[in-house]
Amino acid sequence: MLRTAWVAVECRPAATPEELAAHHAVRHAVFVTDQRVFAESDRDPQDDNPRTLHVVGMVDDVVGGTVRLFPLDGEPGLWQGDRLAVLHEHRLRGLGEPLVRYAVRTAAELGGRRMVAHVQLPNVRFFERLGWHHDGDVEVYAGVPHQPMAIDLQR
Ligand SMILES: CC(C)(COP(=O)(O)OP(=O)(O)OC[C@H]1O[C@@H](n2cnc3c(N)ncnc32)[C@H](O)[C@@H]1OP(=O)(O)O)[C@@H](O)C(=O)NCCC(=O)NCCS
């Protein structure tokens, strides 16, 4: 349990079917209902990859945020993090940052060398503050401009 300046939070993989459902519910609320990045569902084949970790950010035993991570083919030790989402009512209280740190630490512990993410432009500074750097030109993903970013996991 990490006690931030604001709230006590815990980041870990969803441990039960209910927590996995809550993980997906947060993603749906943020990326489908709120941001409308996806029309009906943000689920994709990576959700069925047995190596994918579906992480929940717990705030006082309630799932308030998510992140997802999985290894990519093509480069040894390459991992991707995505679906970082914090429900409106939990934002700016110190949950998003621990979720990113958890994803980075976990990928490193699993042998990762480098982690990549496609970051929505308003969040680039947030990731830079956490040690991420630009990793190519802006790309449009799901109709939204994203900055490719990366972090060295073997620092
Ligand atoms: C981006 C997001 C995950 C941040 O989560 P959060 O829980 O509000 O972030 P935290 O409270 O941990 O913020 C930590 C610090 O980063 C700052 N911060 C938060 N969002 C930021 C942003 N978009 N840009 C710059 N700084 C930001 C906070 O002010 C805080 O700063 P402080 O330590 O000086 O007080 C959240 O706003 C969110 O879910 N947004 C919608 C979904 C989304 O855009 N996902 C990312 C796709 S790339």
The ligand as an ORCA input file, in Angstrom:
! r2SCAN-3c Opt
* xyz 0 1
  C      -3.823     11.273    -17.176
  C      -4.435     10.701    -15.899
  C      -4.258      9.195    -15.880
  C      -3.714     11.322    -14.682
  O      -4.199     10.680    -13.508
  P      -4.266     11.428    -12.070
  O      -4.642     10.417    -11.072
  O      -5.108     12.644    -12.188
  O      -2.745     11.885    -11.896
  P      -1.976     12.147    -10.509
  O      -2.944     12.685     -9.515
  O      -1.202     10.932    -10.135
  O      -0.997     13.316    -10.965
  C       0.349     13.367    -10.526
  C       0.932     14.712    -10.909
  O       0.812     14.898    -12.331
  C       0.062     16.085    -12.596
  N      -0.771     15.820    -13.767
  C      -1.885     15.091    -13.847
  N      -2.346     15.058    -15.116
  C      -1.474     15.789    -15.826
  C      -1.400     16.141    -17.195
  N      -2.308     15.707    -18.095
  N      -0.371     16.909    -17.596
  C       0.580     17.338    -16.733
  N       0.557     17.034    -15.408
  C      -0.460     16.282    -14.982
  C      -0.759     16.315    -11.354
  O      -1.119     17.684    -11.236
  C       0.199     15.893    -10.268
  O       1.158     16.919    -10.103
  P       1.782     17.290     -8.648
  O       2.502     16.039     -8.180
  O       2.713     18.432     -8.933
  O       0.623     17.653     -7.793
  C      -5.952     11.084    -15.807
  O      -6.096     12.478    -15.969
  C      -6.846     10.379    -16.797
  O      -7.294      9.259    -16.569
  N      -7.149     11.045    -17.920
  C      -8.090     10.489    -18.907
  C      -7.568      9.275    -19.612
  C      -6.260      9.530    -20.311
  O      -6.054     10.583    -20.906
  N      -5.383      8.509    -20.213
  C      -4.046      8.594    -20.721
  C      -4.009      8.302    -22.140
  S      -2.365      8.646    -22.773
*
